[in-house]
């Protein structure tokens, strides 16, 4: 007689990398994040890939433009939690200023980053970190087989 199988919980997969606080660093953060999503089974053209790519791009750009401290890097962390159906994005920098969600006018070039994050992410926020600075985080819903928005 076989023992009943118990299903083990789906592990949370993670990716963490530090980047230079430059435009090139922000671009590399987005490229490596999308590469990691592909490795985790969310290729280009899927809703999860597109959403996470935009959110990472906006948070990394904000870190470089508004959270830059000369000589300090920023960090990107991704957590892929299939059991919760989310990818958690965390961007950490050493600047003490909290991000501000603006309502820019139609003629203004910038200021829409956190508006996009708010529209795309299931949830987002800011938390203090050990040492100087803060972590801006966002959780993006995954779309997989049997979930709304899944595309092959």
Secondary structure in CASP SS format (residue, H / E / C, confidence):
PFRMAT SS
TARGET T0000
AUTHOR 0000-0000-0000
METHOD secondary structure of the structure
MODEL  1
X C 1.00
X C 1.00
X C 1.00
X C 1.00
X C 1.00
X C 1.00
X C 1.00
X C 1.00
X C 1.00
X C 1.00
X C 1.00
X C 1.00
X E 1.00
X E 1.00
X E 1.00
X E 1.00
X E 1.00
X E 1.00
X E 1.00
X C 1.00
X C 1.00
X C 1.00
X H 1.00
X H 1.00
X H 1.00
X H 1.00
X H 1.00
X H 1.00
X H 1.00
X H 1.00
X H 1.00
X H 1.00
X H 1.00
X H 1.00
X H 1.00
X H 1.00
X H 1.00
X H 1.00
X H 1.00
X C 1.00
X C 1.00
X C 1.00
X C 1.00
X C 1.00
X C 1.00
X C 1.00
X H 1.00
X H 1.00
X H 1.00
X H 1.00
X H 1.00
X H 1.00
X H 1.00
X H 1.00
X H 1.00
X H 1.00
X H 1.00
X H 1.00
X H 1.00
X H 1.00
X H 1.00
X H 1.00
X H 1.00
X H 1.00
X H 1.00
X H 1.00
X C 1.00
X C 1.00
X C 1.00
X C 1.00
X C 1.00
X C 1.00
X C 1.00
X E 1.00
X E 1.00
X E 1.00
X E 1.00
X E 1.00
X E 1.00
X E 1.00
X E 1.00
X C 1.00
X C 1.00
X C 1.00
X C 1.00
X E 1.00
X E 1.00
X E 1.00
X E 1.00
X E 1.00
X E 1.00
X E 1.00
X E 1.00
X C 1.00
X C 1.00
X C 1.00
X C 1.00
X C 1.00
X C 1.00
X C 1.00
X C 1.00
X C 1.00
X C 1.00
X C 1.00
X C 1.00
X C 1.00
X C 1.00
X C 1.00
X C 1.00
X C 1.00
X C 1.00
X C 1.00
X H 1.00
X H 1.00
X H 1.00
X H 1.00
X H 1.00
X H 1.00
X H 1.00
X H 1.00
X C 1.00
X C 1.00
X E 1.00
X E 1.00
X E 1.00
X E 1.00
X E 1.00
X E 1.00
X C 1.00
X C 1.00
X C 1.00
X C 1.00
X C 1.00
X E 1.00
X E 1.00
X E 1.00
X E 1.00
X E 1.00
X E 1.00
X E 1.00
X E 1.00
X C 1.00
X C 1.00
X C 1.00
X C 1.00
X C 1.00
X C 1.00
X C 1.00
X C 1.00
X C 1.00
X C 1.00
X C 1.00
END
